[in-house]
Amino acid sequence: MSVYKHEYRAYTGRLTPLWARVGVVVRYALAEAWSSKITAVLFTLAMLPAIVDLVGIYLANNPLARALIMRGNTAFDINAGFFLKVLATQSWFTLVLAAWIAPRLVAFDLSDNALPILLSHPISRFGYVVGKLAALFSCLSLATWVPCLLLFIYQGYSSAQPWMRANLRIGAGLVTGSLVWIALLSILGLAISSWVKWRVVATGVIFAAVFVPAGVGGIVTGVLRTKWGFLLNMPAMMTQLWQRLLGAPQVMRDDRQLPTAAIAAVLVSICLVSVAMLNARIRARDEVRG
């Protein structure tokens, strides 16, 4: 029978739930992220500081082991300042992970012109972006708030004093600070990767987006003698935000402390600009002018 003689009807069966469609994007994005051996190597390197911190917590709560290993009885406190260093260390390793993984999730789809095919399926642009963000967010979580929270729990378990209940602010600050950082990295990384098709170049641009404005902000601060140049310095802003969330001692002078509202406004602005970049780039078709 000829094709034109067939009677075609719209599909009337059960539709796949929206969350399941996004889950397909997440599953394949995770597979793509972990398909490279470099991802496993970077993740292993990111876990090494957490292992060192774990040993430090054990020694701090075990005088006998500290005396045997360190050949002395030098004590050190496990407090908000200690966990601030833990969070900062894990967060900068997470930046390396984000710079490597984010371009793999989007750049390949754009360079291979796969977006029209992907978006022709029953999934929207919003679902596609959410799926990619969820995959990157979960990967970065394994190197930030998960090990930080496990170290916090281990300190509460190892301490002879009722330490955890008295320091719940540290645990909440670790989780909140990590979530803010990885959310910012995820949105920024995907936005840059959507505009730079070459993966290696996109990795470099992600690093440049963090450190080049920081250098400019340092110049502005030094020349104009004002603290507002630090609003361009993402590492300085995040360090001050983490310090306040954890209740840790200040790491910068009082005259260089930024208002929390100003830090939040800059971070929200970065996220909004990144969302606008994604909205302009993630499309089912490209307009070509001949």
C-alpha positions as CSV (number, residue, x, y, z in Angstrom):
1,M,0.0,0.0,0.0
2,S,1.4,3.4,-0.8
3,V,2.4,5.7,2.0
4,Y,-0.1,8.4,1.1
5,K,-3.0,6.0,1.5
6,H,-2.2,5.3,5.1
7,E,-4.3,7.1,7.6
8,Y,-2.2,8.8,10.3
9,R,-3.6,9.8,13.7
10,A,-2.2,11.7,16.6
11,Y,-0.8,9.7,19.4
12,T,-3.3,9.2,22.2
13,G,-1.4,6.9,24.5
14,R,0.1,7.7,27.9
15,L,2.5,10.6,27.9
16,T,5.8,10.4,29.8
17,P,5.8,12.7,32.8
18,L,7.8,15.9,32.5
19,W,10.2,15.0,35.3
20,A,11.1,11.7,33.4
21,R,11.9,13.6,30.3
22,V,14.3,15.9,32.2
23,G,15.7,12.8,33.8
24,V,16.7,11.4,30.4
25,V,18.8,14.6,29.9
26,V,20.3,14.3,33.3
27,R,21.2,10.6,32.8
28,Y,23.0,11.2,29.5
29,A,24.7,14.4,30.8
30,L,26.1,12.5,33.8
31,A,27.3,9.7,31.4
32,E,29.0,12.3,29.3
33,A,30.6,14.0,32.3
34,W,32.0,10.8,33.7
35,S,33.0,9.3,30.3
36,S,36.4,11.0,30.5
37,K,39.1,9.7,32.7
38,I,40.2,13.2,33.4
39,T,36.9,13.8,35.3
40,A,37.7,10.9,37.6
41,V,41.3,12.2,38.1
42,L,40.1,15.7,39.0
43,F,37.5,14.3,41.4
44,T,40.1,12.1,43.1
45,L,42.4,15.2,43.5
46,A,39.5,17.1,44.9
47,M,39.0,14.5,47.6
48,L,42.6,14.5,48.8
49,P,42.2,17.7,50.9
50,A,39.1,16.2,52.5
51,I,41.0,13.1,53.5
52,V,43.8,15.3,55.0
53,D,41.2,17.2,57.0
54,L,39.6,14.0,58.2
55,V,43.0,12.9,59.6
56,G,43.3,16.4,61.2
57,I,40.0,16.0,62.9
58,Y,41.0,12.6,64.2
59,L,44.2,13.9,65.6
60,A,42.5,16.9,67.2
61,N,40.2,14.6,69.1
62,N,42.7,11.8,69.9
63,P,45.6,13.0,72.1
64,L,47.3,9.6,72.1
65,A,47.3,9.4,68.3
66,R,48.5,13.0,68.1
67,A,51.4,12.3,70.5
68,L,52.4,9.2,68.6
69,I,52.2,10.7,65.1
70,M,53.2,14.3,65.7
71,R,55.7,13.4,68.5
72,G,54.2,16.0,70.7
73,N,51.0,17.1,72.3
74,T,50.4,20.3,70.2
75,A,46.6,20.8,70.1
76,F,44.7,22.7,67.5
77,D,41.0,23.6,67.5
78,I,38.4,22.4,65.1
79,N,36.2,25.5,64.9
80,A,34.6,27.8,62.3
81,G,37.9,29.0,61.1
82,F,39.0,25.4,60.4
83,F,35.8,24.6,58.4
84,L,36.2,27.9,56.5
85,K,39.5,26.7,55.2
86,V,37.9,23.3,54.3
87,L,35.1,24.9,52.4
88,A,37.4,27.3,50.6
89,T,39.7,24.5,49.5
90,Q,36.9,22.2,48.3
91,S,35.3,25.1,46.5
92,W,38.4,26.0,44.4
93,F,38.8,22.4,43.4
94,T,35.2,22.5,42.4
95,L,36.0,25.4,40.1
96,V,38.4,23.2,38.2
97,L,35.8,20.4,38.0
98,A,33.2,22.9,36.7
99,A,35.5,24.3,34.1
100,W,36.2,20.8,32.8
101,I,32.7,19.3,33.0
102,A,30.4,22.2,31.9
103,P,31.8,22.5,28.3
104,R,31.3,18.7,27.8
105,L,27.6,19.1,28.6
106,V,26.7,21.8,26.1
107,A,29.5,22.5,23.7
108,F,29.2,19.1,22.0
109,D,25.5,19.6,21.4
110,L,26.2,23.0,19.8
111,S,29.2,22.0,17.8
112,D,27.4,19.0,16.4
113,N,24.2,20.9,15.7
114,A,22.3,18.5,17.9
115,L,20.0,21.0,19.5
116,P,17.3,20.9,16.8
117,I,17.1,17.1,17.1
118,L,17.0,17.2,20.9
119,L,14.4,20.0,21.1
120,S,12.3,18.3,18.5
121,H,11.5,15.7,21.2
122,P,8.9,16.4,23.8
123,I,11.2,18.5,26.0
124,S,11.4,22.2,26.2
125,R,14.4,24.5,26.3
126,F,13.7,25.0,30.0
127,G,13.7,21.2,30.6
128,Y,16.9,20.8,28.6
129,V,18.7,23.5,30.6
130,V,17.4,22.2,33.9
131,G,18.6,18.7,33.0
132,K,22.1,19.9,32.2
133,L,22.1,22.1,35.4
134,A,21.0,19.2,37.5
135,A,23.8,17.0,36.2
136,L,26.5,19.6,36.7
137,F,25.1,20.5,40.1
138,S,25.1,16.9,41.3
139,C,28.7,16.4,40.1
140,L,29.9,19.5,41.9
141,S,28.0,18.6,45.1
142,L,30.1,15.5,45.5
143,A,33.2,17.7,45.9
144,T,31.7,20.5,48.1
145,W,28.9,20.2,50.6
146,V,28.9,16.4,50.7
147,P,32.5,16.0,52.0
148,C,32.2,19.2,54.1
149,L,29.0,17.9,55.8
150,L,30.6,14.5,56.4
151,L,33.6,16.1,58.0
152,F,31.2,18.2,60.2
153,I,29.3,15.1,61.2
154,Y,32.6,13.2,62.0
155,Q,33.8,16.1,64.2
156,G,30.5,15.9,66.1
157,Y,30.9,12.2,66.5
158,S,34.6,12.3,67.5
159,S,34.4,15.2,69.9
160,A,34.2,14.4,73.6
161,Q,32.0,17.4,74.2
162,P,28.5,18.0,72.8
163,W,30.1,19.8,69.9
164,M,27.6,19.4,67.1
165,R,24.5,21.0,68.8
166,A,26.6,24.0,69.8
167,N,27.9,24.5,66.3
168,L,24.9,23.9,64.1
169,R,25.6,27.2,62.4
170,I,28.8,25.8,61.0
171,G,27.0,22.9,59.4
172,A,24.3,25.1,58.0
173,G,26.9,27.6,56.7
174,L,28.8,24.8,55.0
175,V,25.7,23.6,53.1
176,T,24.4,27.1,52.3
177,G,27.8,28.4,51.2
178,S,28.5,25.3,49.0
179,L,25.0,25.5,47.4
180,V,25.5,29.2,46.5
181,W,28.9,28.5,45.0
182,I,28.0,25.5,42.9
183,A,24.8,27.1,41.7
184,L,26.8,30.1,40.5
185,L,29.4,27.9,38.9
186,S,26.8,25.7,37.2
187,I,24.9,28.6,35.6
188,L,28.0,30.5,34.7
189,G,29.7,27.5,33.3
190,L,26.8,26.4,31.1
191,A,26.2,30.0,29.9
192,I,29.9,30.4,28.8
193,S,29.9,26.9,27.2
194,S,26.8,27.7,25.2
195,W,28.6,30.6,23.5
196,V,32.0,28.9,23.0
197,K,31.8,25.8,20.9
198,W,35.3,24.6,21.4
199,R,35.6,22.7,24.7
200,V,39.2,23.6,25.5
201,V,38.6,27.3,24.8
202,A,35.4,27.2,26.9
203,T,37.4,25.8,29.9
204,G,39.9,28.7,29.6
205,V,37.1,31.3,29.4
206,I,35.4,29.9,32.5
207,F,38.7,30.4,34.4
208,A,39.1,33.9,32.9
209,A,35.5,34.9,33.9
210,V,36.5,34.3,37.5
211,F,40.1,35.6,37.7
212,V,40.3,38.4,35.1
213,P,37.6,40.5,36.9
214,A,39.3,39.7,40.2
215,G,42.5,41.2,38.8
216,V,40.7,44.3,37.5
217,G,39.0,44.7,40.9
218,G,42.4,44.5,42.6
219,I,43.7,47.3,40.4
220,V,40.6,49.4,41.1
221,T,41.0,48.8,44.8
222,G,44.7,49.7,44.8
223,V,44.4,52.8,42.6
224,L,41.2,54.3,44.0
225,R,41.8,53.1,47.6
226,T,38.2,51.8,47.8
227,K,36.8,48.5,48.9
228,W,34.2,48.5,46.1
229,G,36.7,47.1,43.7
230,F,36.2,43.8,45.5
231,L,32.8,43.5,44.0
232,L,34.6,42.4,40.8
233,N,36.7,39.9,42.8
234,M,34.6,36.7,43.0
235,P,37.1,34.9,45.3
236,A,37.1,37.8,47.8
237,M,33.3,38.1,47.7
238,M,32.8,34.4,48.3
239,T,35.3,34.3,51.1
240,Q,33.6,37.0,52.9
241,L,30.2,35.4,52.4
242,W,31.4,32.0,53.7
243,Q,33.0,33.7,56.7
244,R,29.7,35.3,57.7
245,L,27.7,32.1,57.0
246,L,30.0,30.0,59.3
247,G,30.6,32.7,61.9
248,A,34.4,32.4,61.3
249,P,36.9,35.2,62.1
250,Q,37.4,37.8,59.5
251,V,40.1,37.1,56.9
252,M,40.3,40.7,55.6
253,R,40.6,44.1,57.3
254,D,37.5,45.9,58.4
255,D,37.9,48.6,55.8
256,R,37.7,45.9,53.1
257,Q,34.6,44.2,54.3
258,L,31.7,44.4,51.8
259,P,28.0,44.6,52.7
260,T,26.3,41.3,52.4
261,A,23.5,42.9,50.4
262,A,26.1,44.2,47.9
263,I,27.6,40.7,47.5
264,A,24.2,39.1,47.1
265,A,23.3,41.7,44.4
266,V,26.4,41.0,42.4
267,L,25.9,37.2,42.6
268,V,22.3,37.5,41.5
269,S,23.3,39.8,38.7
270,I,25.8,37.3,37.4
271,C,23.2,34.6,37.5
272,L,20.7,36.7,35.6
273,V,23.2,37.6,32.9
274,S,24.1,33.9,32.6
275,V,20.4,33.0,32.3
276,A,20.0,35.6,29.5
277,M,23.0,34.2,27.7
278,L,21.5,30.7,27.9
279,N,18.1,31.9,26.7
280,A,19.7,33.6,23.7
281,R,21.8,30.6,22.7
282,I,19.7,27.5,23.5
283,R,17.4,27.5,20.5
284,A,15.8,24.8,18.3
285,R,17.1,26.5,15.2
286,D,19.6,29.1,14.1
287,E,18.9,32.0,11.9
288,V,21.3,32.1,9.0
289,R,21.5,35.2,6.8
290,G,22.4,34.5,3.2
